[in-house]
Amino acid sequence: MQIVTETLLDLGVKPGDEINEQQLILLDIKEEMKSLFRELSLGKKLSDARAELFVLLSAIKTKKARETIIANYKALQKFRLELNEPQDNKQEETSETPQEGDVTIYCDGGCTPNPGKAGSGVALYRNGEVSELWYGRYETMGTNNTAELGALYESLLLAKKELENGNRVEIKCDSMYSINCIKTWAVSWEKKGWTKKGGAIKNLDIIKLAYSLYNTIKKDVPLTHIKAHAGFEGNELADRMTMYTINKKCEAFVRYSQPIDIPSLLKMRAG
């Protein structure tokens, strides 16, 4: 794995060039957020293959040429795998099997439109099975970022309680912005008196709360990024709780009290 740094970004996008479509995909950044790709990418984990492709696609102007490079690279990776990996040696996955006391917390925030009606959601799993859903923090004029930060803050509160009960906890968040705020950027902002070059820090109040709480549990609670809407049930359920918040206009953050009917919840849409 590679951590995205300024150096890696400079190798992939040279001065005077624009980041291309395939590079955005490799960084898991939407086209509409193109102008913020540096801020959203820093600190993100990339596979070695994605990092190498990001650099290989530097300054390649045409989409067809970029697609050819990607196809050739994939063919090379497949060749290397077949050459070096014994056919009868399948990787064991026992480390991924949930154990007694394992808690995974998925968090998400949403806004319709952006800015507009916003809400936060959390899905808490015990031993690999969904156990609790939480929703709330409704805002009449929020943003995706305020909703995502709110969801992460509530997840940290839940994680702290689970730690106190002797459980092993991890948090999975699909907002690289929120993760960077409390894991990376806040460290520098705090040293500078909660200021940054170029203007005021947006969403500072919730960032301070989340950052302070995170620092009390970060040694025991992994906080990792996952791709949104990529087939992770927990992420999808947290997303539906944001919709439920917007539909119910619930300002408090409370536990979902209805039976957890996963198929029905996954069909939910914001009203």
Order of alpha helices (4+ residues) and beta strands (2+ residues): beta-alpha-alpha-alpha-beta-alpha-alpha-beta-beta-beta-alpha-beta-alpha-alpha-alpha-beta-alpha-beta-alpha
